[in-house]
Amino acid sequence: MSVILRSLLWYRQSFTGFSLQIWWLALVTLINRAGAMVIPFLSLYLTADLGFSLERVGWVMTSFGAGSLVGAWIGGRLTDELGFYKIMILSMLSSGLILFGISFLENYWLIVVGVFFFTLTSDAFRPPAYVAIAAYSRPENRTRAVTLIRLAINLGFSLGPALGGLIISGLGYSLLFWVDGATCIIAGLLIFILLNPKNDVNRVVDRPDPSAQVVPYGDYHYLIFLLGLFVFATMFFQYFSVMPVYYKVSRGLSENEIGGLMAINGLLIFFFEMPLIYALDNRNRFSRFFILLFAVLLLGAGFLILNFSGWEGILVVGMTLATLAEMLCFPFANAVAMERGARGHTGMYMAWFQIAFSLAHLVGHNVGMQLSDNFSYPTVMYLFTAGSLISGFLFWAGRNKVL
């Protein structure tokens, strides 16, 4: 009983020490992500409701990725010039209004343009949100603050598709855009009300240092670090494109079984990520390089072990290893980027950080599918393992200056 009580106290303690603004930011993020219902159903809407071919849907999704890249860059640039508060509000309000407009569109090219500008305005939110986390947290709890926001994102994304499915079945696709747009506007209004721009922390941290000369594209060690992060994310994102196909084709799992297997990722993050980061953060025993290297090994092992057992339980082990790798890599990598940009260009540093993820989404899913189409699944698992190790080599190459 005492062990259980100590565990509960430890879990509770992992959520303490945050400023009120961090909790407000987590609430806003949860509301916004829970309302993000359009994205999971976009391809289905375009094919089933509007009758577009898969080729045309592919170009719409390309415009989605391109908008994400441009939005991250613009969001970071404007954050350094105008501050995170204004850009977060502008991003949420404009993306909500654009969603309202897309609900009226039926012309293919107008939809391509509309989706591009939606993701541009929506993903322009990410760099200023990261800067807000840096502004409202302390160095000793910054990594946990990032983890708390990630928790809100994961919880919101778990709720969003379920709510979206109910809306579609009862009221159709069109209302989906209006509900999603409304939650964006509500999130923007909550930021306006709850995150006071006159706060002393905001006023001090939110202004870039005009004497700082270092910019991300001239920080070569940071670029090597981002390249390692890009490769790591590219490998991890295979769990959302190639791996479901692998589970069905190679392992014979049903859609229901695949859904249950994928749910392990969200459940592990929800229950264990905060206490795990609390246990590792600010402990002199482990450097960030060691933590990221361990994450790389876990991710590679999650792919590799699938080639050595036909036991279905090995799929659960592989998913668990990949989720642990995610929980170790992404929060600590995020903290590295924040600290690297603390010299005056935090917005652009976080923009480049987000661009690494956007490129991984843009490139990774297609590369994984092409490899699966041309090689056997055991070969693909070896290639994914090798890719994971390459990310570890890149982290090693930038360890002295960045990690």
C-alpha positions as CSV (number, residue, x, y, z in Angstrom):
1,M,0.0,0.0,0.0
2,S,2.8,2.4,0.8
3,V,4.4,1.7,-2.6
4,I,1.1,2.6,-4.3
5,L,0.8,5.8,-2.2
6,R,4.4,6.8,-2.9
7,S,3.8,6.2,-6.7
8,L,0.6,8.4,-6.6
9,L,2.4,11.1,-4.7
10,W,5.3,11.0,-7.2
11,Y,2.8,11.2,-10.1
12,R,1.1,14.2,-8.5
13,Q,4.4,15.9,-7.8
14,S,5.4,15.6,-11.5
15,F,2.5,18.1,-12.3
16,T,3.5,20.7,-9.7
17,G,5.6,23.8,-9.9
18,F,4.1,25.3,-13.1
19,S,3.0,28.9,-13.4
20,L,-0.7,29.7,-13.9
21,Q,0.0,30.8,-17.4
22,I,1.4,27.3,-18.3
23,W,-1.8,25.8,-17.1
24,W,-3.9,28.3,-19.1
25,L,-1.8,27.5,-22.2
26,A,-2.4,23.8,-21.7
27,L,-6.1,24.4,-21.4
28,V,-6.2,26.4,-24.6
29,T,-4.2,23.8,-26.4
30,L,-6.5,21.0,-25.2
31,I,-9.6,22.9,-26.4
32,N,-8.0,23.7,-29.8
33,R,-6.7,20.1,-30.3
34,A,-10.0,18.5,-29.2
35,G,-11.7,20.7,-31.8
36,A,-9.2,19.6,-34.5
37,M,-11.7,17.4,-36.3
38,V,-11.2,18.3,-39.9
39,I,-7.6,16.9,-40.3
40,P,-8.4,13.2,-39.5
41,F,-11.4,13.2,-41.9
42,L,-10.0,15.5,-44.7
43,S,-9.1,12.8,-47.2
44,L,-12.4,11.0,-46.5
45,Y,-14.4,14.2,-47.0
46,L,-12.6,14.9,-50.3
47,T,-13.2,11.4,-51.7
48,A,-16.6,10.4,-50.2
49,D,-18.4,13.8,-50.1
50,L,-16.8,15.7,-53.0
51,G,-15.9,12.8,-55.2
52,F,-12.3,13.7,-55.8
53,S,-9.9,11.1,-57.1
54,L,-7.0,9.8,-54.9
55,E,-4.5,11.6,-57.2
56,R,-6.3,14.9,-56.5
57,V,-6.5,14.2,-52.8
58,G,-2.7,13.6,-52.9
59,W,-2.1,17.2,-54.1
60,V,-4.5,18.6,-51.5
61,M,-2.4,16.8,-48.8
62,T,0.8,18.2,-50.4
63,S,-0.6,21.7,-50.1
64,F,-1.4,20.8,-46.5
65,G,2.3,20.0,-45.9
66,A,3.5,23.0,-47.8
67,G,1.3,25.3,-45.7
68,S,2.7,23.8,-42.6
69,L,6.3,24.5,-43.6
70,V,5.6,28.1,-44.7
71,G,3.4,28.7,-41.6
72,A,6.2,27.5,-39.2
73,W,8.7,29.9,-40.8
74,I,6.3,32.9,-40.8
75,G,5.2,32.2,-37.3
76,G,8.8,32.2,-36.0
77,R,9.8,35.3,-37.9
78,L,6.8,37.3,-36.7
79,T,7.2,36.0,-33.1
80,D,10.7,37.5,-33.0
81,E,9.4,40.8,-34.4
82,L,6.0,41.2,-32.6
83,G,6.0,38.8,-29.6
84,F,4.3,35.5,-29.1
85,Y,1.0,36.9,-27.7
86,K,-0.2,38.7,-30.8
87,I,0.9,35.9,-33.2
88,M,-0.9,33.2,-31.2
89,I,-4.1,35.2,-31.2
90,L,-3.8,36.1,-34.9
91,S,-3.1,32.5,-35.8
92,M,-6.1,31.1,-34.0
93,L,-8.6,33.7,-35.2
94,S,-7.5,33.6,-38.9
95,S,-7.4,29.8,-39.1
96,G,-10.9,29.7,-37.6
97,L,-12.2,32.1,-40.2
98,I,-10.5,30.2,-43.0
99,L,-12.2,27.0,-41.9
100,F,-15.5,28.7,-42.1
101,G,-14.7,29.7,-45.7
102,I,-13.5,26.2,-46.7
103,S,-16.9,24.8,-45.8
104,F,-18.4,26.7,-48.7
105,L,-15.8,25.5,-51.3
106,E,-16.4,22.8,-53.9
107,N,-14.0,23.9,-56.6
108,Y,-10.9,21.7,-56.5
109,W,-8.2,24.4,-56.9
110,L,-9.9,26.7,-54.4
111,I,-9.8,23.9,-51.9
112,V,-6.1,23.4,-52.5
113,V,-5.5,27.1,-51.9
114,G,-7.8,27.1,-48.9
115,V,-6.1,24.1,-47.2
116,F,-2.7,25.7,-47.8
117,F,-3.7,28.9,-46.1
118,F,-5.4,27.0,-43.3
119,T,-2.3,25.0,-42.4
120,L,-0.2,28.2,-42.9
121,T,-2.2,30.1,-40.3
122,S,-2.7,27.1,-38.0
123,D,0.9,26.0,-37.9
124,A,2.1,29.6,-37.4
125,F,0.8,29.0,-33.9
126,R,3.5,26.5,-33.0
127,P,6.7,28.7,-32.8
128,P,5.0,31.4,-30.6
129,A,3.5,28.7,-28.4
130,Y,6.9,27.3,-27.8
131,V,8.2,30.7,-27.0
132,A,5.3,31.2,-24.6
133,I,6.3,28.0,-22.8
134,A,9.9,29.4,-22.5
135,A,8.5,32.7,-21.2
136,Y,6.1,31.3,-18.6
137,S,8.4,28.4,-17.3
138,R,11.6,28.3,-15.4
139,P,14.7,26.4,-16.6
140,E,14.3,23.7,-14.0
141,N,10.7,22.8,-15.2
142,R,10.9,23.9,-18.8
143,T,11.1,20.3,-20.2
144,R,8.2,19.2,-18.0
145,A,6.2,22.3,-19.2
146,V,6.7,21.1,-22.8
147,T,5.6,17.6,-21.7
148,L,2.4,19.1,-20.2
149,I,1.5,20.8,-23.5
150,R,2.3,17.6,-25.3
151,L,-0.1,15.8,-22.9
152,A,-2.8,18.3,-23.7
153,I,-2.2,17.8,-27.5
154,N,-2.4,14.0,-27.2
155,L,-5.5,14.1,-25.1
156,G,-7.1,16.6,-27.5
157,F,-6.3,14.5,-30.5
158,S,-7.8,11.5,-28.8
159,L,-11.1,13.4,-28.3
160,G,-11.2,15.2,-31.6
161,P,-11.7,12.3,-34.0
162,A,-14.3,10.7,-31.8
163,L,-16.3,13.9,-31.6
164,G,-15.8,14.4,-35.4
165,G,-17.2,11.0,-36.2
166,L,-20.3,11.8,-34.2
167,I,-20.8,15.1,-35.9
168,I,-20.4,13.5,-39.4
169,S,-22.8,10.7,-38.7
170,G,-25.4,13.0,-37.3
171,L,-25.1,16.3,-39.2
172,G,-22.7,15.8,-42.1
173,Y,-19.2,17.0,-43.1
174,S,-20.0,20.7,-43.5
175,L,-20.7,21.3,-39.8
176,L,-17.3,19.8,-39.0
177,F,-15.5,22.8,-40.5
178,W,-17.7,25.2,-38.4
179,V,-17.1,23.3,-35.1
180,D,-13.4,23.2,-35.8
181,G,-13.3,26.8,-36.8
182,A,-15.3,27.8,-33.7
183,T,-12.9,26.0,-31.4
184,C,-10.0,27.9,-33.1
185,I,-11.7,31.2,-32.4
186,I,-12.5,30.3,-28.8
187,A,-8.9,29.3,-28.3
188,G,-7.8,32.7,-29.7
189,L,-10.2,34.6,-27.4
190,L,-9.0,32.6,-24.4
191,I,-5.4,33.5,-25.1
192,F,-6.5,37.1,-25.4
193,I,-8.2,36.9,-22.0
194,L,-6.0,34.6,-20.0
195,L,-2.5,35.3,-21.1
196,N,-2.1,38.9,-20.0
197,P,0.5,40.7,-22.3
198,K,1.4,43.0,-19.4
199,N,2.7,40.2,-17.3
200,D,6.3,41.0,-16.2
201,V,7.6,37.6,-17.4
202,N,6.1,38.2,-20.8
203,R,7.5,41.7,-21.1
204,V,11.0,40.6,-20.3
205,V,11.3,37.3,-22.2
206,D,9.1,38.0,-25.1
207,R,11.4,40.7,-26.6
208,P,14.4,39.5,-28.7
209,D,17.9,40.7,-27.9
210,P,18.8,43.1,-30.7
211,S,22.5,42.5,-30.1
212,A,22.2,38.8,-30.7
213,Q,23.8,37.8,-34.0
214,V,23.3,34.1,-34.0
215,V,20.4,32.9,-36.3
216,P,19.4,29.2,-36.8
217,Y,20.6,28.9,-40.4
218,G,24.1,30.1,-39.3
219,D,24.2,27.8,-36.3
220,Y,25.7,24.7,-37.9
221,H,25.8,22.5,-34.8
222,Y,22.1,23.3,-34.3
223,L,21.4,22.3,-38.0
224,I,23.1,19.0,-37.4
225,F,21.0,18.4,-34.4
226,L,17.8,19.3,-36.4
227,L,19.0,16.9,-39.1
228,G,19.2,14.1,-36.5
229,L,15.8,15.1,-35.2
230,F,14.4,15.0,-38.8
231,V,15.7,11.5,-39.4
232,F,14.4,10.3,-35.9
233,A,11.0,11.8,-36.6
234,T,10.9,10.3,-40.1
235,M,11.5,6.8,-38.6
236,F,9.0,7.3,-35.8
237,F,6.2,8.6,-38.1
238,Q,6.3,5.2,-39.9
239,Y,4.1,4.0,-37.0
240,F,1.3,6.1,-38.4
241,S,1.6,5.1,-42.1
242,V,3.7,2.0,-42.9
243,M,3.2,0.1,-39.7
244,P,-0.6,-0.1,-39.8
245,V,-0.3,-1.7,-43.3
246,Y,2.4,-4.0,-42.0
247,Y,0.2,-5.1,-39.1
248,K,-2.6,-6.0,-41.5
249,V,-0.7,-7.5,-44.4
250,S,2.2,-9.2,-42.8
251,R,0.8,-10.0,-39.3
252,G,-2.9,-10.5,-40.2
253,L,-4.4,-8.1,-37.6
254,S,-7.9,-6.8,-38.0
255,E,-8.6,-3.1,-38.1
256,N,-10.0,-3.3,-34.6
257,E,-6.8,-5.0,-33.3
258,I,-4.7,-2.4,-35.1
259,G,-6.6,0.4,-33.5
260,G,-6.1,-1.2,-30.1
261,L,-2.4,-1.5,-30.8
262,M,-2.1,2.1,-31.8
263,A,-4.0,3.2,-28.7
264,I,-1.1,1.9,-26.6
265,N,0.9,4.9,-27.8
266,G,-1.6,7.4,-26.5
267,L,-2.2,5.6,-23.2
268,L,1.4,5.3,-22.3
269,I,2.0,8.9,-23.0
270,F,-1.0,10.0,-21.0
271,F,-0.1,8.0,-17.9
272,F,3.7,7.9,-17.9
273,E,5.3,10.7,-19.8
274,M,5.1,13.4,-17.1
275,P,6.5,11.2,-14.3
276,L,9.2,9.9,-16.6
277,I,10.4,13.4,-17.6
278,Y,10.1,14.5,-13.9
279,A,12.4,11.6,-13.0
280,L,15.0,12.4,-15.7
281,D,15.0,16.2,-16.0
282,N,17.6,18.2,-14.0
283,R,19.3,15.0,-12.9
284,N,23.0,15.2,-13.2
285,R,23.2,11.4,-13.7
286,F,22.1,11.5,-17.4
287,S,23.1,14.1,-20.0
288,R,20.6,15.0,-22.7
289,F,22.9,13.4,-25.3
290,F,22.6,10.1,-23.3
291,I,18.8,10.4,-23.1
292,L,18.5,11.1,-26.9
293,L,20.9,8.3,-27.7
294,F,18.9,5.9,-25.6
295,A,15.8,7.0,-27.4
296,V,17.4,6.2,-30.7
297,L,18.4,2.7,-29.5
298,L,14.8,2.1,-28.3
299,L,13.3,3.2,-31.6
300,G,15.7,1.0,-33.6
301,A,15.1,-2.0,-31.3
302,G,11.3,-1.5,-31.8
303,F,11.7,-2.2,-35.5
304,L,14.4,-4.8,-35.3
305,I,12.7,-7.2,-32.9
306,L,9.8,-7.6,-35.3
307,N,12.0,-9.7,-37.6
308,F,12.9,-12.2,-34.9
309,S,9.5,-13.4,-33.6
310,G,6.2,-14.4,-35.0
311,W,4.5,-14.0,-31.6
312,E,1.8,-11.3,-31.7
313,G,2.9,-10.0,-28.4
314,I,6.1,-8.8,-29.9
315,L,4.0,-6.1,-31.7
316,V,3.0,-4.7,-28.3
317,V,6.7,-4.7,-27.2
318,G,7.7,-2.9,-30.4
319,M,5.0,-0.2,-30.0
320,T,6.0,0.2,-26.3
321,L,9.7,0.7,-27.2
322,A,8.8,3.2,-29.9
323,T,6.5,5.1,-27.5
324,L,9.3,5.2,-24.9
325,A,11.6,6.5,-27.6
326,E,9.1,9.3,-28.4
327,M,8.6,10.2,-24.7
328,L,12.4,10.5,-24.2
329,C,13.3,12.3,-27.5
330,F,10.7,14.9,-28.3
331,P,10.4,16.8,-24.9
332,F,14.2,16.9,-24.4
333,A,14.9,17.9,-28.0
334,N,12.3,20.7,-27.6
335,A,14.0,22.0,-24.5
336,V,17.4,22.0,-26.4
337,A,15.9,24.1,-29.1
338,M,14.4,26.6,-26.6
339,E,17.7,27.0,-24.8
340,R,19.6,27.3,-28.1
341,G,17.4,30.2,-29.2
342,A,17.3,32.0,-25.8
343,R,20.0,34.4,-27.1
344,G,17.4,36.5,-28.9
345,H,15.9,34.6,-31.8
346,T,13.8,32.0,-30.0
347,G,10.9,32.4,-32.5
348,M,13.1,31.4,-35.5
349,Y,14.9,28.7,-33.6
350,M,11.5,27.1,-32.7
351,A,10.3,27.7,-36.3
352,W,13.2,25.6,-37.6
353,F,12.5,23.0,-35.0
354,Q,8.9,22.7,-36.2
355,I,10.1,22.7,-39.8
356,A,12.2,19.6,-39.1
357,F,8.9,17.8,-38.0
358,S,7.0,19.2,-41.0
359,L,9.6,17.9,-43.4
360,A,9.5,14.5,-41.6
361,H,5.8,14.4,-42.2
362,L,6.1,15.6,-45.8
363,V,8.9,13.2,-46.8
364,G,8.7,10.3,-44.3
365,H,5.3,8.8,-45.1
366,N,5.9,8.7,-48.8
367,V,9.5,7.3,-48.4
368,G,8.2,4.6,-46.1
369,M,5.4,3.6,-48.5
370,Q,7.8,3.5,-51.5
371,L,10.3,1.3,-49.5
372,S,7.4,-1.1,-48.5
373,D,6.3,-1.3,-52.2
374,N,9.8,-2.2,-53.4
375,F,11.2,-4.4,-50.6
376,S,10.0,-7.1,-48.3
377,Y,8.8,-6.1,-44.8
378,P,11.8,-7.7,-43.0
379,T,14.1,-5.6,-45.2
380,V,12.1,-2.5,-44.5
381,M,12.4,-3.1,-40.7
382,Y,16.2,-3.4,-41.1
383,L,16.2,-0.1,-43.1
384,F,14.1,1.6,-40.4
385,T,16.5,0.3,-37.8
386,A,19.5,1.7,-39.8
387,G,17.7,5.1,-40.1
388,S,17.2,5.2,-36.4
389,L,20.9,4.6,-35.8
390,I,21.8,7.3,-38.4
391,S,19.8,9.8,-36.3
392,G,21.9,8.7,-33.3
393,F,25.1,9.4,-35.2
394,L,23.9,12.9,-36.1
395,F,23.0,13.6,-32.4
396,W,26.6,12.4,-31.6
397,A,28.0,14.8,-34.2
398,G,26.4,17.8,-32.5
399,R,26.7,16.7,-28.9
400,N,29.5,19.0,-27.7
401,K,28.0,22.3,-28.8
402,V,24.3,21.6,-28.6
403,L,23.7,18.7,-26.2
